[in-house]
Structure formats: structure tokens, C-alpha cells
Amino acid sequence: MDTKEILQFHIDVFRPETIPMARLAEYMAALAALYGNNERVHFDKMRTGSAVLQTKIEESAIQKVDKRLHLVHDIDAPDDVQKAYAQINSLLRTDNAVGKIKREKGAAILTFPGRNTIVQKTYKVREAGVLDGVVIRIGGRDSTIPVWLEDHSGKVFYCEANKDMARELIKHYLGNPIRVTGQGDWLRGEDGQWKLEKFKITDSVVLDATPIEEILNTARAASGNGWNELDDPIKEHLFIRGSN
């Protein structure tokens, strides 16, 4: 039997005959990004009453989609999940609406405050900071040179450096990750999230790209230490660091 899960996204202020097509397309695009698993998630229909976008999830993707929805408010939620949720809530807020996702026969599993979102005051701060990443772009003709760093998760930081520092950084273009220090301008938005607007690099060091396995194997090979007596030194290393 082909098992599917039905998810419904409710928008309280619209009906099928009143929601503009362009706006509907924006909601559907953001909702698709939130669900993920594009090949296994299908638009079913627009139900009557308030605007209800009904979606069918194929059996192989049900657990994956459920996991994404339950991770939304988790501090470790993937960036694309957080971004999609924020986009939907922003659309609802602009439309003076609230929304929710529920199963066809069940309670809401995710809500969107929309018009009831608590808006926080925005402000900027400038403070010293540290960034790690790979130099993926550098260049320019002004006295301040743009430098792009990409961290291990794929997030890009837009930085700048003077010409002398840029000459040093270009040596590491697409090379090993580096650690830069400097002054950052941070903006807290209305959603309470901090965003780095600008980072002026004043110093940098190259990070050791040696895999942890190689480092621990070297330690085990040295005489007079306890690492070579462990069956799983990597597990012990993670335990010491407090990692799972």
C-alpha cells in the first residue's frame, strides 16, 4: 500500500478566492523550502474555508519532513530550515495573518505567530571578534579590499582588509582554512537574530588542517603516553572535549 502523509498549511486571513496568485506562489515556495525533500513532496490542493495549502508527503520522506519541522526552534536547526520558517512568518506578518501546519486529522505541529510576532528593537554593535574559514574571494582597487571567507558549514562572511593584509591573505586563496581577528559590525534585527554586516581583518593565522585521526595516531606512536593504550582514541578525545 502506498502510504502518504497529508500536511496542511493554514492562513487565517485568506480564502482560496481572495489570496493573490503571486502571494500564493511565495507561500508555496517558502513552504517547499521548509519541507525540503523536493522530489517526494507534492502540492495536493487548496482546501475551501480559510486558505489551506494541502501537501502530500511520500512515505520515504515522512520522517525526514517531520524531523525538519520539529527542528525549527532548535538551536542546531539547519540554516535552510530557519530561513524558510522566517520567510513564511515574514509573509504572514506582512499580510496581518497567522498560520499553522497540521496533519489532516490532528493538532498543529508547527505554528507561525505572524502578526503577533514580538518585534525587537534593532541596534548595532562594534566589537573585536574572530572568524575561521577559507578565503574564497579577494580583490579590488580601493584602499579597502573585499575578502570573502567561507566556514565549514558553507556560510560566507563578507570582510575587508587593507592592502598590506590583503597581500598576505591572497597567499591562502582557496587553501587551508585561516583564522582572522579584527573588528566586526553586528546588527540585531527585529527577529532578534544577529547578523554580521562588516568585518575588518587586522591579523590572520593559518589553521592546522591535519585530520584529527592523523594527530591521534601520531600521539599513539610516541612512547610514554596513554594514547597508545586506548582502543578508540578518537572517542576518548571527543569525551574529553565534552562532545557526543
Protein Blocks (a to p, Z undefined) as FASTA:
>chain_A
ZZddddddddfkbcfklmcfklmmmmmmmmmmmngomllcccfbdcehjddddddddfkl
mmmmmmmmmmmmpmklcfklmmmmmmmmmmmmmnopacddddfbdcdfbdcfklmpccdd
ddddddddddddddfbgcdjbfbdcdddddfkopacdddddfklmmmmmmmgoiacdddd
ddddddddfkopacdfbdcdfbdcdddfbdfklmmmmmmmpghiaklmpfblmlmmmmmn
opZZ
